[in-house]
Amino acid sequence: MKKILSMIFASLLIAGCINLDFYPSDMLTSAALSENPAAAVYTTDGIYAMMKDMLEFRGGYSQNNTFVRQYYLLNELKSDNICFSWTSTDPFWTSAQFMDDANSADAAYMWVACYKIIFAANANISGLKDVDTSIPSSDRQLLGENYFLRAFFHLMLCNLYAKPYSFGTENPGVVLRLGTDYSETKRATVGECYKAIEEDLLEAIKCMDPSTKRGDNGYATKEAAQGLLSRVYLYEGEWQKCIDVASEILGSDPSAHLESEVYDVYAKSSTNREVLWCVDITDADMANWSPKGLVASMFDSPDGTQGKGWGELYVADPLLDLFERFPQDKRYTDLIRLFNSQDGLFITWGEKDDVNDCLTNVNIYPNVDVAKGTISSSITENGDGTYSFTYDGKAMKAIPDNTSTKISDEFPGYILNDAAHTRCYVRHKMPTPTITTSGSVIWENNMASVRPGGYPTWFCNKLSVRDGSAYELNTSYIMIRYAEVLLNRAEAYAHLGKDSEAIADVNVVRKRAGLTGNGQMTVANMASRGYKTSVDCVLDERRMELFYEGFRVIDLVRNGKDIDRRYPSRTVTEVIPYTSGKIQYQIPVDETSVSGIPINEK
Amino acid sequence: MKKLFSFILMSLVSVAALAQNVTGSVKDAATGEPLVGVGVLVSTGGGAVTDLDGNFSVKAGKDASITFNLLGYADVVEQVNGRSKIEVFMKEDVHFLDEVVVMGYTTQKKNELSSSVVSLRSEEIIDNATPDLGNMIQGKAAGVVVMNASGQPGEGAQIRIRGTGSISASADPLYVVDGIAGGSFNPNDVESVTILKDASATALYGASAAGGVIVVTTKSAKDRSRTEVNFKASAGIKQALSGRFHSMDSKELYETQRMMMSKAQFNNMRPESLLDLNYDWYGNIFKKGIVQDYYASVSGVTGRVNYFASIDHYDEEGSLIGTGFDRNSARLNLGAPIGEKVMFNARIAYNRAKSDYSTDWKDAAMAYQGLPWDNPFDENGNPLAIGTSAAAGAVWYGKEQYNPFHSLVYNSSTGTSEDIVADLQLTWNITDWLSFTSTGRFGSYNWASKNYYDSRTNTSAKDVGSMYHGVGTGWSVGLTELLKAHKNFGPHALSGIIGYEVGWGHSESVGASGSFMPTGMHALNSVGTDGMGVSGSESDSAAWAVLAQAQYSYDEKYVATASIRYDKTYKFAPATRGGFFPGVSAAWIISKESFMDNVKMFDLLKLRAGYGKTGNSDISPFLYYDAFSTGSTYNGKVVAVAERMSNPELGWEVAYMASLGIEARMFDRVNFSLDLYSTNNKNLLLDVPQAPSSGFTLYTANIGTINNKGIELAVDADIIKTRDWRWNLGFNFGLNRNTVVYLPNGAFRRGYGTPKVEQIVCEGHDIYTWYMPEWAGVDPENGDPLWWSYEQATDDAGKLLYYVLDDRGNPTEETTTESTAWPKYTGERTATNNYADATYRMTGSATPKFTGGINSNLIWKNWSLGANFYFVYGNKVFNRSRITNDCDGSYLDYNMMSLDNGLGWVRWDPNDESTWAVATHPRPKMNGNKKSNSYSTRYLEDGSFMRLRNVTLAYNISKPILGGFIQGGRVYFSADNVFTLTKFSGADPEVRLEGSGSSLAGVFSDNYPVPRSFILGIDIKF
């Protein structure tokens, strides 16, 4: 008995000595990390990595949920550059239709991702500032990058979830997170947000120096901060400040900052001279990523067969029309690709689909009327600028439109001689239809050249090419580049009434696109080409230069222009007034149900 | 096997040499009638059966013992002792009263139990063809909810005992195998299963016992000197079920799509030739599978050593193409005395299992969504390589460019696991009232997981071969020291244990993936360097506990038990690691009172009550630290990303349970028990949602209280009990009410997926309360979808009113400041066709209101017919598949579910006025009708069902045949999941009982339904 009792007591003593302190082997605690002298490098690079990585969201990881994907999609989906052929199971379909709500996954992910990054930037800023006031220049660079990043992400949040600055500074902005005190959660005003963004960028410019740049275009620099500041000033309507800061980095010869070939801007984005800042994607990243999860896959499907990308978004007819004015534009020839195309006259227009409130395409090929699935007479070029063809047994004509205020006689759009159909589009490239022996047309393969509804698949391949990569659709995602800075300045000049300066900047971009001679704009030809103001001219140039890069919606709205969706697409045919609350994304319910901050009015 | 037989034959021969003739008769002890058909088994081998006059004659050795058995009577063992004539009286089996229940650390007489337990013997659970214990106990224990959410072979069922008390931490029960927490077992080796339901019993297990405890005891040699060889074999087919669900056939889909489009468009997109195509995706992707199980065991006593050894091979082909499971397992249980007072037991169990999984979620999805116009096979019968360059130009109407039959040829996804668990147990009977048991258990396991995607398939979507290969290994060591005492002092009986437990564990894993593999390579030695990814982890664990229990009983009339346990685990921060878990219970066996002497109807009448506290630490380790993940890179350099903040206060989730029960056995035929309980789970280990603007979306903290209360009723009766006929009918019923009592912010929403499916965890409501807009039907005027929009209250100036939340998150006064969380509604509602105006509401719960089972066993002579029903009532299941399958045209390139499912569904047809007033389904439109397939109660369905889980017809060999070569056994035919009564429109109403990191409880989403199976089996004892 004694023995047993002593055994028991002995085992109790052992119990007291059992070590229960273990550490995670696959993570670092903050204590362990702080022992590493390069901690700030790790955590700053962590921010860049968070922009491309799938972050945990609503309990899981999804290839849809990367910052870069949502950055490109959310900023572009509600624009007039996009044509949908089909309902998508992807939630971006609801955004594209202005039907997103506080539960929508994309906008909710974006909110979460931005604040995760802002949290990290705040931790880094407070850590680096605590070290010393006379910190080494390498740490000042890191500090500057973190200020820059905090500004970039606050601006991103403002673009998506708040009214533009031009609507007034007292509108509700987003939650401002500056410093490490998170005790209060409220929506700052738009004015307060922009003020903070501006201050952060000025601080970032002070901290960084070209000599401390840390690597390729994948790392923030002083110039990137200046470029972003030009964007901020533009959005604020601080025209002169925008011109000043843009001029500082553009120098006397802005063209020296542009790549000579349009294609190379995207093909070599991480190393070329034009890109101020991008998110680097390496082949190692691609190994863990299905190309279909990339944003590029929504815009393009690069090879001849199916399966590489979803290719669900097509370039909309109005943008194609803009390019058709100068079809030699390299931004058209090199960056927009009609899938499975061949040369040939091709006439297309939208026909009202009453069941679905949208415009379905009717496509007239030289030798086949696809909408009827039967062979029709070919299109006749009449020599007087009109085109004749037969549709549904009726003789029809496409006539240059001389009445539109937007399109001049020099670069015509077309209308039909049929009262039921007004606007039509004449193209010199056509999709190759597959016609069965019975005469019907097969077009339902995922990547076929014409999708249901008659929509030809015009892919944007800005994001789908990368030199030397083993992976298709691999690209480093451009966030800021000199051409945008230049067009920021052009717009600022235009708003100040300095038309010739504005046009001069526009022409730098046009020249690079291969538009010389007649292709150049002048103050004189501007009006004859349908532009009432130089601002409109700059906006069209921004549309052509920056399409699918996330600028179109904000450019229209902050300038008080409506979003005109009256073109063939599966989206509802409508004009969204620039004042519409549907343009801003809803603050996600994940946020409002916990912190109770006010929602956006629809 | 051959060896086994020759061994048996040899023993028969050697025994026969020493044997003498023994004759005699067997009579009923109560009536004196001769008993016919009594099995007479001689320990040295051989046997006979009594004839019509109850006489028998056998050969037996002088020192042999003879066992007499007859169903319904207690076994009698007679020592021969040189006698040549033996007269035996057998009593009807009343072993119930002396039945002993294994409680894990202790065993107890059933009638002295003071807490609520359900004890199931091996033969009560082996009817279903399944390798999983959860499936075996479904419908057999009141208050134990078992749901089998997947037909994936080898997948375990989910078990909830007395409701769900945890939200973020696991609410699974704790398994105790052969007296020690954890371990593994083959269901064929199970001798008994005891389910400890209330805290007065589970408190002794403290850690992780908040979800109840399931005690499993494996077989050992019966204390007989006869070698028993048992061989079982069963084989059968599995057949996929689809419930009320069936996809549209070519014609129905064609006609439905015609309604959605203009004539021109329809003619163009849907040529009439499509009607010649009619491929049945569901029927081909879900097909018949084969299941087989072979099992052999030997047990006996040689000298002073008793042994039990078994091997088992189980093989199941899934009903979903490409899925399967096989397992080999073996066990050796040995016992032997060392000297006079010490007994040792050694147990070794080995398992190796392999599962084949679908290589792509689309395998099952295509069954639901594949279009009848897409034939996955070409004209030569070869699977079409759709989605790859090899099939360029092929016509394919469906959305997913994916052919599961093609990927099946090349791709694979397998998981293997292997574990070995060895126990060594020493029991020292110090005196006749005091014993000491020391048990050491060592377990070692490893697993591997391999996914291979061939470059010829499009699954990787890269057209490059890719592969993932992960391996892991781990071990655990545990020691349990128990000092047990039991002593009677006249009518007083006192017993108790004190003990100590400690355990350590270790696990590590490494995984790698690669791509750009040459066709035909299946190993990671040939991947492109650009396409490599690696990951790894390693972790240690430890915990210890001390425990004590005391029990006092007076005259077997009054029983009182008290226990206490102190646990410490590595999962929590140093300051909060310890947890005290006490429990008390008492029982009053009324039937033993003298005043009951005249009440003949009760063989047993018992009242019991208990109260106890248990703990739950079942969360990921290290959550109390802050952490930076370093798993990613930027530009090839390792980066650090903040993963979570620290919580040095993180500690035990605890459950307090009070219970009261009454048990009775009446007329020697009827067993009855009724239990009431109430459990409060407090300091929940909760993933509390945080405002994302803080940089984090969740933090884990001890916050919140949940209450489960319920009633459990179990009745079984021997309705017929004659010599040839016996019929036992059992019924059990468990009703549970779950209520969230306290949460930090009053409520939070949980949702997953796209579109997001949501539940709200809200004070005063069930934890699985659905939260969604309410469907208001179809507008008869135009076929629009309608939802209810609730009118928000306004103040006198017409401004919308919201509630102000107090610091506890409860709505208090009104405000006009906007907030999405708590608008104030007037109760007035209008139907709207704009989904954005629909109001989110609480719309019922995924938790069943009650569940139960009916078990019937009818015996006629040697034949038995058993049936087992399981029912679930009052839960709401969200049929997520319908968002894509029943979408009114939103997805033209997915198939739709047929409306012809017996539920009276009608579609609003623009060409048929008779449908307008009665339509349940909106007018179909290409690309959808006003978001009609959005998340709403339209797809929230009654999940109640009643299922005939099993029917078994068996012929029992109750007496030795073939000259005693076969001692007994049975031949049976068994059918599982024979039929299901339900109003659920999906393929299977049996869905997940709990949420996971990425899904909610109660969601049906292109599930792999549980199949039906028909099994033929034999079970022979030699």
HADDOCK unambig.tbl for C-alpha pairs under 7 A between the chains (distance, minus, plus):
assign (segid A and resid 15 and name CA) (segid B and resid 544 and name CA) 6.50 0.50 0.50
assign (segid A and resid 20 and name CA) (segid B and resid 542 and name CA) 5.80 0.50 0.50
assign (segid A and resid 20 and name CA) (segid B and resid 543 and name CA) 6.90 0.50 0.50
assign (segid A and resid 20 and name CA) (segid B and resid 569 and name CA) 6.75 0.50 0.50
assign (segid A and resid 20 and name CA) (segid B and resid 570 and name CA) 4.56 0.50 0.50
assign (segid A and resid 21 and name CA) (segid B and resid 570 and name CA) 6.18 0.50 0.50
assign (segid A and resid 22 and name CA) (segid B and resid 540 and name CA) 6.64 0.50 0.50
assign (segid A and resid 23 and name CA) (segid B and resid 622 and name CA) 6.84 0.50 0.50
assign (segid A and resid 24 and name CA) (segid B and resid 539 and name CA) 6.53 0.50 0.50
assign (segid A and resid 24 and name CA) (segid B and resid 622 and name CA) 6.33 0.50 0.50
assign (segid A and resid 25 and name CA) (segid B and resid 537 and name CA) 6.21 0.50 0.50
assign (segid A and resid 25 and name CA) (segid B and resid 538 and name CA) 5.62 0.50 0.50
assign (segid A and resid 25 and name CA) (segid B and resid 539 and name CA) 6.25 0.50 0.50
assign (segid A and resid 26 and name CA) (segid B and resid 537 and name CA) 5.42 0.50 0.50
assign (segid A and resid 27 and name CA) (segid B and resid 627 and name CA) 6.06 0.50 0.50
assign (segid A and resid 27 and name CA) (segid B and resid 628 and name CA) 5.60 0.50 0.50
assign (segid A and resid 27 and name CA) (segid B and resid 629 and name CA) 4.84 0.50 0.50
assign (segid A and resid 27 and name CA) (segid B and resid 630 and name CA) 6.18 0.50 0.50
assign (segid A and resid 28 and name CA) (segid B and resid 627 and name CA) 5.47 0.50 0.50
assign (segid A and resid 28 and name CA) (segid B and resid 628 and name CA) 5.00 0.50 0.50
assign (segid A and resid 28 and name CA) (segid B and resid 629 and name CA) 6.44 0.50 0.50
assign (segid A and resid 29 and name CA) (segid B and resid 625 and name CA) 6.62 0.50 0.50
assign (segid A and resid 29 and name CA) (segid B and resid 626 and name CA) 5.55 0.50 0.50
assign (segid A and resid 29 and name CA) (segid B and resid 627 and name CA) 4.44 0.50 0.50
assign (segid A and resid 29 and name CA) (segid B and resid 628 and name CA) 5.95 0.50 0.50
assign (segid A and resid 30 and name CA) (segid B and resid 626 and name CA) 6.42 0.50 0.50
assign (segid A and resid 30 and name CA) (segid B and resid 627 and name CA) 6.28 0.50 0.50
assign (segid A and resid 30 and name CA) (segid B and resid 628 and name CA) 6.83 0.50 0.50
assign (segid A and resid 42 and name CA) (segid B and resid 638 and name CA) 6.86 0.50 0.50
assign (segid A and resid 42 and name CA) (segid B and resid 639 and name CA) 4.50 0.50 0.50
assign (segid A and resid 42 and name CA) (segid B and resid 640 and name CA) 5.05 0.50 0.50
assign (segid A and resid 43 and name CA) (segid B and resid 639 and name CA) 6.16 0.50 0.50
assign (segid A and resid 43 and name CA) (segid B and resid 640 and name CA) 4.86 0.50 0.50
assign (segid A and resid 43 and name CA) (segid B and resid 641 and name CA) 6.11 0.50 0.50
assign (segid A and resid 45 and name CA) (segid B and resid 634 and name CA) 6.32 0.50 0.50
assign (segid A and resid 45 and name CA) (segid B and resid 639 and name CA) 5.54 0.50 0.50
assign (segid A and resid 46 and name CA) (segid B and resid 639 and name CA) 4.68 0.50 0.50
assign (segid A and resid 46 and name CA) (segid B and resid 640 and name CA) 5.02 0.50 0.50
assign (segid A and resid 46 and name CA) (segid B and resid 641 and name CA) 5.19 0.50 0.50
assign (segid A and resid 48 and name CA) (segid B and resid 634 and name CA) 6.79 0.50 0.50
assign (segid A and resid 49 and name CA) (segid B and resid 632 and name CA) 6.98 0.50 0.50
assign (segid A and resid 49 and name CA) (segid B and resid 633 and name CA) 6.40 0.50 0.50
assign (segid A and resid 49 and name CA) (segid B and resid 634 and name CA) 5.24 0.50 0.50
assign (segid A and resid 58 and name CA) (segid B and resid 751 and name CA) 6.84 0.50 0.50
assign (segid A and resid 58 and name CA) (segid B and resid 752 and name CA) 5.76 0.50 0.50
assign (segid A and resid 59 and name CA) (segid B and resid 752 and name CA) 6.97 0.50 0.50
assign (segid A and resid 59 and name CA) (segid B and resid 997 and name CA) 4.96 0.50 0.50
assign (segid A and resid 59 and name CA) (segid B and resid 998 and name CA) 4.79 0.50 0.50
assign (segid A and resid 60 and name CA) (segid B and resid 997 and name CA) 6.86 0.50 0.50
assign (segid A and resid 60 and name CA) (segid B and resid 998 and name CA) 5.56 0.50 0.50
assign (segid A and resid 86 and name CA) (segid B and resid 927 and name CA) 6.79 0.50 0.50
assign (segid A and resid 87 and name CA) (segid B and resid 890 and name CA) 6.45 0.50 0.50
assign (segid A and resid 87 and name CA) (segid B and resid 891 and name CA) 6.53 0.50 0.50
assign (segid A and resid 87 and name CA) (segid B and resid 927 and name CA) 5.48 0.50 0.50
assign (segid A and resid 91 and name CA) (segid B and resid 754 and name CA) 6.77 0.50 0.50
assign (segid A and resid 105 and name CA) (segid B and resid 754 and name CA) 6.73 0.50 0.50
assign (segid A and resid 112 and name CA) (segid B and resid 692 and name CA) 5.27 0.50 0.50
assign (segid A and resid 112 and name CA) (segid B and resid 693 and name CA) 6.88 0.50 0.50
assign (segid A and resid 115 and name CA) (segid B and resid 692 and name CA) 6.66 0.50 0.50
assign (segid A and resid 115 and name CA) (segid B and resid 693 and name CA) 5.26 0.50 0.50
assign (segid A and resid 115 and name CA) (segid B and resid 694 and name CA) 6.72 0.50 0.50
assign (segid A and resid 115 and name CA) (segid B and resid 695 and name CA) 4.84 0.50 0.50
assign (segid A and resid 116 and name CA) (segid B and resid 695 and name CA) 4.05 0.50 0.50
assign (segid A and resid 116 and name CA) (segid B and resid 696 and name CA) 6.45 0.50 0.50
assign (segid A and resid 119 and name CA) (segid B and resid 695 and name CA) 5.20 0.50 0.50
assign (segid A and resid 175 and name CA) (segid B and resid 693 and name CA) 6.90 0.50 0.50
assign (segid A and resid 182 and name CA) (segid B and resid 694 and name CA) 6.55 0.50 0.50
assign (segid A and resid 280 and name CA) (segid B and resid 635 and name CA) 6.43 0.50 0.50
assign (segid A and resid 282 and name CA) (segid B and resid 635 and name CA) 6.38 0.50 0.50
assign (segid A and resid 283 and name CA) (segid B and resid 530 and name CA) 5.74 0.50 0.50
assign (segid A and resid 284 and name CA) (segid B and resid 530 and name CA) 5.67 0.50 0.50
assign (segid A and resid 284 and name CA) (segid B and resid 531 and name CA) 6.11 0.50 0.50
assign (segid A and resid 284 and name CA) (segid B and resid 532 and name CA) 6.83 0.50 0.50
assign (segid A and resid 287 and name CA) (segid B and resid 531 and name CA) 4.55 0.50 0.50
assign (segid A and resid 287 and name CA) (segid B and resid 532 and name CA) 6.29 0.50 0.50
assign (segid A and resid 287 and name CA) (segid B and resid 533 and name CA) 6.83 0.50 0.50
assign (segid A and resid 288 and name CA) (segid B and resid 533 and name CA) 6.87 0.50 0.50
assign (segid A and resid 290 and name CA) (segid B and resid 461 and name CA) 6.79 0.50 0.50
assign (segid A and resid 305 and name CA) (segid B and resid 389 and name CA) 5.60 0.50 0.50
assign (segid A and resid 305 and name CA) (segid B and resid 392 and name CA) 5.77 0.50 0.50
assign (segid A and resid 306 and name CA) (segid B and resid 387 and name CA) 5.68 0.50 0.50
assign (segid A and resid 306 and name CA) (segid B and resid 388 and name CA) 6.65 0.50 0.50
assign (segid A and resid 307 and name CA) (segid B and resid 387 and name CA) 5.46 0.50 0.50
assign (segid A and resid 307 and name CA) (segid B and resid 388 and name CA) 6.58 0.50 0.50
assign (segid A and resid 307 and name CA) (segid B and resid 461 and name CA) 5.98 0.50 0.50
assign (segid A and resid 308 and name CA) (segid B and resid 461 and name CA) 6.13 0.50 0.50
assign (segid A and resid 308 and name CA) (segid B and resid 462 and name CA) 6.60 0.50 0.50
assign (segid A and resid 355 and name CA) (segid B and resid 925 and name CA) 6.57 0.50 0.50
assign (segid A and resid 356 and name CA) (segid B and resid 925 and name CA) 6.94 0.50 0.50
assign (segid A and resid 356 and name CA) (segid B and resid 926 and name CA) 6.97 0.50 0.50
assign (segid A and resid 371 and name CA) (segid B and resid 264 and name CA) 6.90 0.50 0.50
assign (segid A and resid 371 and name CA) (segid B and resid 268 and name CA) 6.91 0.50 0.50
assign (segid A and resid 372 and name CA) (segid B and resid 264 and name CA) 6.53 0.50 0.50
assign (segid A and resid 372 and name CA) (segid B and resid 268 and name CA) 6.83 0.50 0.50
assign (segid A and resid 373 and name CA) (segid B and resid 268 and name CA) 6.10 0.50 0.50
assign (segid A and resid 440 and name CA) (segid B and resid 268 and name CA) 6.27 0.50 0.50
assign (segid A and resid 441 and name CA) (segid B and resid 268 and name CA) 6.87 0.50 0.50
assign (segid A and resid 444 and name CA) (segid B and resid 396 and name CA) 6.95 0.50 0.50
assign (segid A and resid 444 and name CA) (segid B and resid 397 and name CA) 5.83 0.50 0.50
assign (segid A and resid 445 and name CA) (segid B and resid 395 and name CA) 6.32 0.50 0.50
assign (segid A and resid 445 and name CA) (segid B and resid 396 and name CA) 5.69 0.50 0.50
assign (segid A and resid 445 and name CA) (segid B and resid 397 and name CA) 6.43 0.50 0.50
assign (segid A and resid 590 and name CA) (segid B and resid 691 and name CA) 6.69 0.50 0.50
assign (segid A and resid 590 and name CA) (segid B and resid 692 and name CA) 6.96 0.50 0.50
assign (segid A and resid 591 and name CA) (segid B and resid 691 and name CA) 4.76 0.50 0.50
assign (segid A and resid 591 and name CA) (segid B and resid 692 and name CA) 5.71 0.50 0.50
assign (segid A and resid 591 and name CA) (segid B and resid 693 and name CA) 6.99 0.50 0.50
assign (segid A and resid 592 and name CA) (segid B and resid 819 and name CA) 6.97 0.50 0.50
assign (segid A and resid 592 and name CA) (segid B and resid 820 and name CA) 6.13 0.50 0.50
assign (segid A and resid 592 and name CA) (segid B and resid 821 and name CA) 6.59 0.50 0.50
assign (segid A and resid 593 and name CA) (segid B and resid 820 and name CA) 6.46 0.50 0.50
assign (segid A and resid 593 and name CA) (segid B and resid 821 and name CA) 4.82 0.50 0.50
assign (segid A and resid 594 and name CA) (segid B and resid 690 and name CA) 6.41 0.50 0.50
assign (segid A and resid 594 and name CA) (segid B and resid 691 and name CA) 5.37 0.50 0.50
assign (segid A and resid 595 and name CA) (segid B and resid 691 and name CA) 5.62 0.50 0.50
assign (segid A and resid 596 and name CA) (segid B and resid 819 and name CA) 5.53 0.50 0.50
assign (segid A and resid 596 and name CA) (segid B and resid 820 and name CA) 6.90 0.50 0.50
assign (segid A and resid 596 and name CA) (segid B and resid 821 and name CA) 6.46 0.50 0.50
assign (segid A and resid 597 and name CA) (segid B and resid 819 and name CA) 6.26 0.50 0.50
assign (segid A and resid 598 and name CA) (segid B and resid 818 and name CA) 5.34 0.50 0.50
assign (segid A and resid 598 and name CA) (segid B and resid 819 and name CA) 5.07 0.50 0.50
assign (segid A and resid 599 and name CA) (segid B and resid 818 and name CA) 6.94 0.50 0.50
assign (segid A and resid 599 and name CA) (segid B and resid 819 and name CA) 6.38 0.50 0.50
assign (segid A and resid 599 and name CA) (segid B and resid 820 and name CA) 6.63 0.50 0.50
